[in-house]
Amino acid sequence: MVQNYLPSLDGKRKLTEQQEKFLAALSSEAKGDINKALELAGYKPGASYAVVNSLKDEIIDVATKILAKSAPQASNKLVEILNSDDPIPQVNAKLQAAQTLLDRVGVAKRDKLDVTHNVGSGIFILPEKKPTIEAEDVEVIDEETK
């Protein structure tokens, strides 16, 4: 069951056995605690920055899979809250947590953007340009000579 959370490495880099242990522990025994997962995988204390930096994509992949696996439970909780006639303790917190989880997984609250662009043509017809007046063709009238 732990293997389900491990990132799929389709054509990506190979992980060491210690890195795989870290990712497996992160999603199971450590319950998301990076320091505990490092300890369970056999890393030295203080190695967290280097390990997290090198495995950040895989850690995000594990977190995404955990959320995806919890999505049905969140959906059931929403339906349970909806159908319940009895008061439910901390209903607002549970409702918000379920909604947030489903939003992050992409199950609910999708924003759809409809972009429709109808163009007859891309040509603009402008009116005829008036002729320019050359300085030689203009007669200058001086008001002082009058």
N, C-alpha and C positions, 0 to 999 in steps of 0.2 A: 504494500500500500504506500510505503514511503517513496517508492520509485515513481509513482504517479506525479509527484510534485517536482521531480528533477527536471531541469530544462531539457528540451529536445535539442540535440546538437547536430542537426541535419547539415553536414558539410562544414560545421564550424570547428573551432579549435578543440583539441583533445584536453580534457581535464585530468589532473593527477588524481590518484586515489584519495589523497588527503582533501582535495577540493571537493570531490564528490561526497566524501563523508561530511564535510562542512555543510554543503547544501542539503543533504539528507537530514542532518541533525537540526538545521535551521527550521525546517518545515515539520519536524516531528517532536523529538524530545526537548529541544530548546524552546519550542513554541514561539519562534520569532526573535528570541534573544541572541543577538550576534555574538556577544562575549561568551555565552554558554555554549553556543554551537562551535565557536573556535576552540574552546577547551575540550569539548567532546571529540572534535576532529584531530586533536593532538597538536594544535598550533601553540607556539610560545606566547606568553603574555606580551602585549604590546604590538602584536602582528595585525591587529584589526584594520588599521588604515590600509596597509599594503594588500591584505586579502580582499577587503571590501572594494578597494579601487580596481583590482584586477578582475573581480567577479561581479561587478555592479550590474551588468546586463543579465547574468544568470540569476542574481538575487531578485531582480525585478520580475524575471520570468517565473520564479518560484512563488513570489507574492501574488502575481496575477493568477496563477493556477490555484492557489489557496482561495482567493476571492471567487473564482469561477466555480470551484467545488462547493462553496458555501452559498451560492446563489439560490439553489432550490430551497434550502432551509430558510433563507430570507423571504422568499416568495410565500412559503407556507406560513411564516409568521405574520405576514401582511394579511393573508386570507383568514388566519385564526383571529387576529385583532378585529377584522371586519365582521366576522360571524359571531363574535362573542357578545353575549348579553350581560355577562358578569364583569365586574370591574377588574381590570388587569393592572397589577402594580407596575409602575414605571413604564406605562404604555407609550408615553411620548418619546422616551429615550429609545425604546425598542423599535418603535415605528421609524424614527429618524435613522437609526442604525441600519435597519433593513432597507430603507429607501436609498441611503448612501451607498450601501454595498451593491445594490442592483444598478444604480447609476454608474458606478465605477466599472462594473462588469459589462455594461452596455445593454442591459435588459430593458431598462425603463428610461424615460425622460430623454428621448432622442430628439435632438433638434434637426428638423429637416429644412433644408434650404432649396427652394425651387428657383432656379435661374433659367429664365426663358428669354431668349434674345432673337427677335424677329427683325431682320433687316432686308429691305427691298433691294438696296444696292449701296455701295459705299461711295457713290459719286455725288458730289454737290454741284449744282448748276448755279453759277454766280452771274449777276447782271454784267452787261458790257462795260468795260472800263472806259471812262471819259478820257479824251485826249489831254495830254499834259501841255501846259503853256510854256513855251521857251522864253527866256529873258529877252532875246532879240526881237521877238514879235510884239512885245508890250511897249506901249508909249507911256512914259513917265510924265506926269503932270506935276509941275512944281507950283505950289500955292503962292509963293513969294513973288513970282513973275507976273501974276495977275493984277 
